[in-house]
Amino acid sequence: MGMRSLSLQIRIIALVILIVGVVLALSTYLDVKLSEKTFEEDLKEQVVSLAQELAATIGTRRELEDPEVLRREMEEIRRVRKTIDRIGVFEFTPKGPVLIASTSGAIEQGAGQMEWATVREGRIIASLEKMRGQRQWNVAAPIRLGGEIVGAIVVKFSLEIADRLAAKERR
């Protein structure tokens, strides 16, 4: 009987150790995922803020309609902010949004009719996308001139560095 109770004690101890191990592993996994999600949301807020700031820098219709000046300014911003993949400035016309200027690398209209309608209403749209195997925030912010929404700025912000840091942290 002594040997049997010892065997039962060993099983109970092993079960408790297993449960504690599983709980710790699950806790660590959830902590990492929550941290990554929080980091993603912080980046989203930064990109939305940046898109709003860029939209606010366009102060006149002449500025909006000068693709060379816009392109130079956008390239300078990209040079300083390495995580910006692409920037595009669109003007709203009766036929829909028209690309006025963009940084090197093609930029699509990037949004369906529903999203452009949202931007025309003065709201910002942001979506997390995967392009060429890398994640990026795609943000469109309205451009206002004299209280009227005349266009949008689209910013594609790469998460490559953030993803590398997250992968390093998981190791």
N, C-alpha and C positions, 0 to 999 in steps of 0.2 A: 504494500500500500504506500510506503514512503517513496518508492521509486515512481509510482504513478502520480502522486501529488507533485513531485518535483517536475515531472514531465508536463503537467498541467500548468504549473507556475512558469515554466520556460515558454510555453505556448502563449500564455497571457502576456508575458513581458515582450515577446516577439511581436505580438499583435499591437500592443501599445506603441512600441518603437515604430512599427510600420505605419500606424495611424499618424503619429507625430511627424514622421518623414513625409507622408503624403500632404498633410496640412501645411508644413513648411514649404514644400515644393509648390503647392497651389498658391499659397500666399505670395511667394516670390514671383511666380508667373503673373498673377493678377497685379502686383505692384509694378512690374515692368510694363505691362500693357496699359495700365492707368497712366503711368509716367509718359509713355509714348503718345497716348491720346491727348494728354494735357499739353505736351510739347507741340503736337500738330495744331491744336486749337490756338496756342500762342502764336505760332507761325502764321496761321490764317489771319488772326487779328492784325499782325504786323503787315501782311500783304494787303489786306483791305485798307488799312491806314495809308500805306504807301500809294495805292491806286487812287485814293481820295486826294492825297496831296498832289500827285501828278496831274490829276484832272483839274485841280484848283489853280495850277500854274498857268493854264491856258486862259488868258484873261480877255482876249479880243477875238473877233471873228477873223481878222486878218491873220492873227497868229495861228488859228485853227486851220486856215486854208493855205498855209505856207509849209508844204511838205519838207522842204530842205531844212528849214529852221527846226521843225519838229524832229526830224530824223537826227540832226546833230545833237539836239538836247537829249533825245532818248538814248543815243549811243553813249553820250557822256554819263548818263545815269547808269546805264548797264556796265560801263567801265568801272564805276565806283562800287556798284552793288553786284558782285559776281554771281549771286544766286538768282538774279533775274535772267530768265532764259530769253524772253522776247517781250516787246511792248508794241502795241498797235493803237493808233488813234483813228476812230471812226466818226464820220459826220452822219447825222440822221437826215435823210432826204425823203421825199414822198414815195420813192421807190424802195426805201429801206436803208439800212446802214451801208455806207461806202467807206472803204479804207482810204484814208488820206495819207498816212505815213506809218512806217513800221521800222523796227530795227532789222538788221540783217537776219535773214532766215524768214521764211514765209510765215505769215500769221493768217489763220482762217478767220472767218466771221465768228467761229467758235461757239456760237449759241444759236438755238432755234428761235423761231418767231416768238415763242412764249417768253424766253429769257430776254430778248431785245425789248419786248413790251414792258417787262419788269424794269429794265434800265431806263426806258423812256418815261416811266412813272417816277423816276428819281431814286430808285432803290438799287442797291449793289447786289450783284450775284457773285457767288464764289463756289467753285466745285473742285474737288480733288480728283485729278485724272492721272492716267498712266499713259505716257507717251515714250516711244522708243525704249521701253523697258524701265523707265524712271518715272517716279511720281512727281506731280507738280500741282500747285494751286493755280487755277485759272480764274482770275477776278476781272469783272467788268464794272467800272464805276462811271456814273453819268458826268458829262461835262456841262456846266451851267454857264451861260453868258447872259447877264442882265436878268436873272431869275428864270430864264428859259433853258430847257434841256435841249442842247443842240447836237450832242454826240456822246461818245463814250470812249474811255481808254481801257484797253484790255492789257493786263499784265499776267505773264506766265512766269511763275516763281518756282524754281527747281527745289526739290526736297532731297537732292542727291547727298549733300553734306549731312543733313539731318538723318537720313537713312543710314549713312555710314556710321555716324555716331551711335545711333540706336543699335546697329548690328554689333558694334564694338562693345557696347554696354551689356548686351545679352551674353557675350562670351564670358 
